[in-house]
Amino acid sequence: MVDIKPFKAIRYTEKAGDVEKLVVQPYDKIDAEMQFAYYTLSDYNYCKLTLPIEENRYEIARQRLEQWLAEGILEKEEVPGIYVYYQEYELFGKQYIRKGFIGALRLHPFNENIVLPHEKTHSGPKIDRLNMLKTTKHTLETGFILYSDPEKKTINLFDEIAKEEPLIKATDDLGVLNRIWKISNPVQIKIVQDVFVEQQLVIADGHHRYETAITYRDMCREKAGVINENAAPEFRMTYLVPVEDEGLVILATHRCLAKVSVTEDKMNELKMFFDMDEIMKPEIPKFLEENKDKHAFVMYQDNRAISLIMKDISAINRYVSDVSEEYKNLDVVILRDMIFHGIMGLEELHIDDDIFYERWWNEAVEEVDKGTYKVAFILNPTSADEVLKVSKNHERMPQKATDFYPKMISGFTMLSLEEGEKIF
């Protein structure tokens, strides 16, 4: 059973100043240039906790956190709550509002079949975040998890709450309007909790941080010598969004090859499995949108855009086995296993050496024209429904299969995991 609880969030006070100069993108999306820019915005910018620029950054983060709490820059709320979180943004000329909430989610290892991953993780980021967690003893950033609410009970409640003035309102550095409202009414909180009685959740973003939270929970259990189900480390501060939400957008991540192009022989082999036509460069997004219910791609090289539509999905069986039909039907799997590995014979593709990933199709094309890449494959995004189906089959998608947009902003709420901290 999924257990969602209200929690006493630690938040910035008015002493910290303008909230738009405080909040930041998730730590793993902050490059050196962004890090420097955040540092110049405010003495209390949240980047100074999540990704300090100084050496011994874990200890620096701990010292800062303690100092800001002591000075009243940060303060823990007296009344627990869950936090409705709306992100309003524009994408491809269309307005969206992603609607979700932040709550304390009881942790479950993946083998308990309650919270499921959708992609593989790597050891490096987990070691880094575990060191930060052990040193600061606070959850500084939310995870991002998908749930199902076909009757939209949660969204209907959130829309009623959102008619009120928000607790926090801030436009972030990417132009996304973030608004947050607190729910502390037990009746309203129970409406949300009841939706989760029989749920299987899927991690959208933050796999490394979720696994790190499990490791830290187990360390706390071992130290205590007993399992206290109300102890704060048993929970993870989490942002949850229903898959039915119309503002839930996944962007495609386009694949670019830096060292090899598609030869004439390989082009002829592709024609055995795909209907192929040359299209004008500006027609690329229109072609993909019109064929999003098919397995469609655009190959761009030598200043030519070639459209590909798969003739028969069963052809994937030549290249992929021992996986579910849902997995085989993923465009990212067809591209990787059939086109790259099978037809082009590219078994080993090393990130940032052989293969590069681009969020925007036009930037991928521009880099091919500049000679940075030999060829780009432009594709449609993975759908939220595909993410759920594959995850519930206990399969993990290829790398960069999803790009949930926008990212959750860090700095609005924090959860204390200090000894004696309880969540009820």
N, C-alpha and C positions, 0 to 999 in steps of 0.2 A: 504494500500500500504506500502511495506517495504521501508524504507528510510535509505540509507547508505551514510554517508558523510566522506570526508577526515577530518583529525584533526591534530592539532599541538601537536605532541607527545613530552612528556618530556622524555629525554634519558640520560644515562650516558655519560659524556665527557671523554676525554683521561686522565683527572686528576684522575679519579676513579681507573685507573689501568686495569689489565687484566680482560676482560669481563667474562672469565670462572670462575673467583673467585668472581664474583658479582651476577650472575643469579642463581635462585633457583627453586625448585619444588613448585607447588601451596601450599599455606599455610596449607590446610587441609591434605596434604600428608607428612607434615614434623613432624616427631616424635622428642622426646627429644634428642636422639643421633644425628640426622641430624641437629637439631637446634644448638647444641653445635659445631658441625663440621663446619657449615656455619659461625658461629661467629668467628671462628679461621682463616677463609680463608682471610678475608679482613675487614678493618674498615668500608667499605662501602657496605658490602654484603646486598643484597636486603631483606634477612630474617629479618634484623634489622628494616625494615619498615613493612613488612607483618605480622610478628609474633615475636615481640620483647620478649626477655626472661625476661626483667625487669618487676617489678610491675608497675601498671598504664601504660600498654603498649600502649594504644591509645594516651595518651598525649606524651609519649616518641617518638612514631612514628611521631607525628606532629612536635615535636621539631627537630627531626633529618631531616625530609623532608625539613623544612624551612632552617635549617643550611646548608644542602647539596646544596640546590638551591642558597643560598647566597654565598657559597664558590665556586660555579661553578663545583661541582661534578656532579650535574644534571643540565640540561638546556633544556628549551622549544624551539623547532624548530620554525623558523620564517615562513616557508612555510608549509601549511597543506598537508597531503598526506594519502594514504592508504599503508599498508605494507604487501607485499607478504611474506609469512612465510612458509618455507619448513622444514620439520623434516625428516631426513634420519636415518633409524635404521634397525637393524637386528632382526628377530624374527623367531624362529624355523628353523634356517639355511637359511632363505630367506631375501633378501634385499627389503626394502620398502622406499618410499618417500611420506609422507603425504603432500598434497599441499592445502594451503588455504591462507587467508589474514586477516589482522587486520584492522578494520574500526570502525567508530562511528555509532552505530545502534540506530535509534530512538526507545525509549521504548514504549511498548504496554502491558497493563495488559492482562492476559490470556483470559479474557472474551471478548476481542476485536477480538479474533480468528485470529490473525496475527502471534504472537509468541506463541508456544505451549510447555507445559512441557511434559516429558515422565515418570517422577517419582515423588513420594510424597516428601515433604520437612518437616523439623522439626524446631521448634521455636528457639532452642538454637543457632545454627549457624547463623541464621538470626539476632538475637539480637547482637551477637558478631560483625558481619560484619557491621551492621548499626552503632554501636558505633564507629568502625574504620572509616567509611565513614563520619559520622558527625564531627568527630574530625579532620581528615586529609583533608577533602574536596577534595580528589583526588581518582580516580579509579586506584587502584594499580595493579590489575590483570584483565586479560581478562576473559570473558565468552567463551563458546564453543558452537557454533550453527551450525546446518546442514541446507543446502539449496539444491535445485535441479537445475542442469545445464546439461540436457541430451545432449545438443549440444557441451558441454565443451568449451563454449566461454571464460569463465574465466580462465580455466586451460590452454587453448591454449595461451592466453595473458600472463599468469604467466610464462609459459615455455619460451616465448620469452624474458621476463624481466630477467629470471634466467640465461640467457646466459652471462649476465654482471657480474661484480665483486659485491658480496653482500656488503650491508652497514654494516651488522653484521654477524659474523661467529663464532660459539662457540659450542664446544662439552660439553654437560652437564654431571652431575655426574652419569648418568645412561648410558652414552656412546652414546647418541643421538646427531647427528650433526644438529644444528639449524642454518639456514641461512635466512637472512631478506634483502629484497630490498624495497626501497621506490618508490611509484608511485605518482608523483605530476602533471603529464600531464593531463589536463582536458579531452582530447579526450579519453585517456586510462581509466581514472576514469569513464567516462560515459559508456564505454563498460561494465564495471563491474556493474554499477548502473542499466543499462537497463535489466540485467538478473533478477533483483529483482522486476520488475514492478508488476508482478502478482505471488507472492510467499506466501507460508505459511511456516514459519520457525519452527524448532523443536530444543529445547535445548538439547544438548548432555551432557554437563558438566557445572556445575555452577548454578544450579537451585536456591540455597539459595542466591547467590550473585545477580542474576537477580531480584528476588523478593525484595531483599534489595534495589536495585537501584530504583525500582518503588516506594517503600516507601519513599526513600530520595527525589525523584523527587516531590512527592506530598507534602512533607514538605516544599520544596523550593517554590512551587507554592503558598502554603498557606501563607508563609512568605512574598512573593512578592505581593500577592493580585491580581495577574494577570498571565496568561499563556503566557510566551515568548517562542515561538516554536524554537527559535535559541539558547536558554540558554543551556549551557553545561549539566546540570543535566537532560535535556530531552533525553540524549543519554547515551549509555553504550559502552565503549571500548570492542569490541567483536572480537573473532577469529571465522571465518566462513569457513566451508569446504563443498564442494559439495558431496552428497551421491554417486555420480558416480566416485569419486576419488579412484583409485586402491590402494592408500596407506592408505585409511581409514580402520582401523582395530579395531574390538571390540573383546576383550578377554572374555572367559567364566569366571564366578565366581562359583567355585564348592562349594557345600553345605556339611558341615560336622556336624554330630550329636554327642554330647559329652556324653550324658547320656543314650541313648537307641540304641539298634541294631535291626536288622530285624530278628524277630523270624521265626521259621519254618512255623508256621501258616500264618504269613504275607507273607512269601515267596510263599506259595501255592496260596494265594489270588492274588499276583502279577502275577502269571503264568496265571491267567484267562484273563489278559489284555495285557500281554507282552510275546513275544518270548524270552526265557532266556537260555543262555549258559555260561559255565565257559570258560574264556579266560586267557591267560598268562598275567601277570602284564605288561610287556613291550609292549603288543599289544593294550593297552588301547587307546593311541592317534590314532593309525591306524584304529581301529574299529570305533571310533567316526568320523574320517575324511571320511571313506568310507560310512558312513550312515548319513551324515550331512543333506541329503534331507529327512530323516525320523525323527521320534521322538525317538531318541536313547539315552541311558544312560549307565553308568557303575556303579554298586554298588560294593564297596570294603569293606569287613570286614573279620575278622578271616583269614587274609592272602589269601583271595580268591577274584578274580575279576569276577563278574557276569555281562554279557552284557544283556541289555534289549532293545527290539525294540517293540514299541506299535503296536498292531495288528489292531486296529480300532480306529481312532481319535474320533469317535462319542461317545466312552465310557466316554469321559471327561464331557459329558452332565449330567452324574449322579452326578457330583460333583460341577459343575460350571454352573450358569445361569445368565441371565440378563446382559450379556456382549457380545461383538462382536465375530464373528468367528476368526478374527485375534488375539484377546486377548486369546481366548481359545486354540488356536494353538501354543502358546508360550511354549517352553520347561520348562521355569521357572514356568509357571502356572501349567502345568501338574505335575511337581515335587512337588510343594507346595500344590496345592489344591487336587490333586488326590492321590498322594503317601503319602505325609506327613500327611495332614489333614484327607483325606478320608480313605485310606487303613491302615495307621499306627495309626490313631486316635490321632495325635499330634496337638491339636488345638492351644496351646500357645507355641511359640518357641521364647525365648528371646535371642537376639544377645549377643555374648560373654559369654553366660551361657549355653543355650541349643544348639544353632546353631552357627557355626563359618563359615567364608568364606575364601576360599583360591584361589589365582589367578592361581597357577600352579598345574597341576594334580599330579605331582610326589611328591610335598610337602604335598598335602592332604593325599596321600597314605602313605607317611613316617610317618605322625603324627598318622595315624590309627595303623601302625605297632608299634609305640612307646607307644601306649595306651592313647594318648592325646584325641583321638576321638574313638567312638565305630564303626562308619560307615561313609564312604564318598560316595557321589553321584557325579560322574564326568559327565559333560554334554558339549554339543556344545554351542558356543556363540550365542547370539541374533544377528540377522543381522541388518544392517542399514535400510534396506527396512522395516523390521518388526517394528523398532522404529518409522519410519515415519507413517506407516499405523495405528498403535495403537494410536499414538499421535493425528493424524487427526480425529480419532474417539472420541476424548476427553476422553481417558482412560489413566490411569497412571499405569505403569508396577510395578510388585512387586519389593521390595527392592533388590539391587544388581543384577538387570537384565542386566546391561551393564557395561562394563569396557573399555572405549575408551583408546587406547594405541598408542603412549605415551601421557603423560599429556603435556599441554601447559606450557612452561617455563615462569616464572615470572621475570621481571627485564629488558626486552627489551624496553617496551614502558609504558607510564603512561599518564593518561588524567586528566587535571585540571578541577575541578568542582567549582572553586571559583567564588564568586559573580562578575558578569560582563563578565565572560568567555563565548564566543559565538562560535557556530559551524555552518558554512554556507555550 
